[in-house]
Amino acid sequence: MSYQRPVIFISESTQDRRVSEIAIAGLAVLFVVAIYGWLVLPDTIPINFGFDGRPNAWGSKRILWMLPGLALFFLWVFNVFESYTAQV
């Protein structure tokens, strides 16, 4: 006797689409802020501040791309997981 698992297709709800749109809009804002910072800030920027509020570490402005890059990576990972779980 052979058993086959049922295949269930769950369509994306309106709320799911809205959450995806908000995530993409937030990602776009992160990239716009990073581009603006890249154009306005000097090549060396403070990257850490002490308890007194003065900077105690300096670095390149390339660090500005870390947050949008991580956000893009996690958005991709979550979309991959979502598409994988929809197929299982």
C-alpha positions in Angstrom: 0.0 0.0 0.0 1.4 3.4 -1.0 0.8 6.6 0.8 1.2 10.0 -0.8 1.4 13.1 1.2 -1.2 15.7 0.2 0.0 18.8 -1.6 -1.5 21.9 -0.1 -1.1 25.3 -1.8 -1.6 28.2 0.6 -2.0 31.5 -1.2 -0.3 34.6 0.2 -2.7 36.7 2.2 -3.1 40.5 2.0 -1.4 40.8 5.3 1.6 38.8 4.1 1.9 41.0 1.0 1.8 44.2 3.2 4.5 42.9 5.5 6.7 42.1 2.5 6.0 45.6 1.1 6.9 47.2 4.4 10.1 45.2 4.6 11.2 46.2 1.1 10.3 49.8 1.8 12.4 49.7 5.0 15.3 48.1 3.0 15.1 50.9 0.4 15.2 53.5 3.2 18.3 51.9 4.7 20.0 52.0 1.3 19.0 55.7 0.7 20.3 56.7 4.2 23.6 54.8 3.5 24.0 56.5 0.1 23.3 59.9 1.7 25.8 59.2 4.4 28.4 58.0 1.9 28.1 61.3 0.0 28.0 63.6 3.0 30.3 62.1 5.6 34.2 62.3 5.6 36.3 59.3 4.8 37.0 58.6 8.5 34.1 58.6 10.9 33.8 57.8 14.6 32.6 54.2 15.1 32.5 54.0 18.9 31.9 56.4 21.7 32.9 56.4 25.3 30.7 57.1 28.4 31.6 60.8 28.2 30.2 61.0 24.6 33.5 61.5 22.9 34.6 59.2 20.1 37.3 56.6 21.1 37.5 54.7 17.8 37.6 55.7 14.2 36.9 53.8 11.1 36.1 54.0 7.4 32.7 55.1 6.2 32.4 51.7 4.4 30.9 50.6 7.7 27.7 52.4 6.6 27.0 49.5 4.2 26.9 46.9 7.0 23.4 47.5 8.1 21.7 47.6 4.7 23.8 44.6 3.6 22.8 42.6 6.7 19.2 43.6 6.2 19.3 42.5 2.6 20.9 39.2 3.5 18.3 38.4 6.2 15.4 39.4 3.9 16.8 37.0 1.3 17.2 34.2 4.0 13.6 34.7 5.2 12.3 34.6 1.7 14.2 31.4 1.0 12.8 29.8 4.2 9.3 31.0 3.3 9.4 29.5 -0.2 10.9 26.3 1.2 8.3 25.8 3.8 5.6 26.5 1.2 6.9 23.6 -0.8 7.2 21.1 2.0 
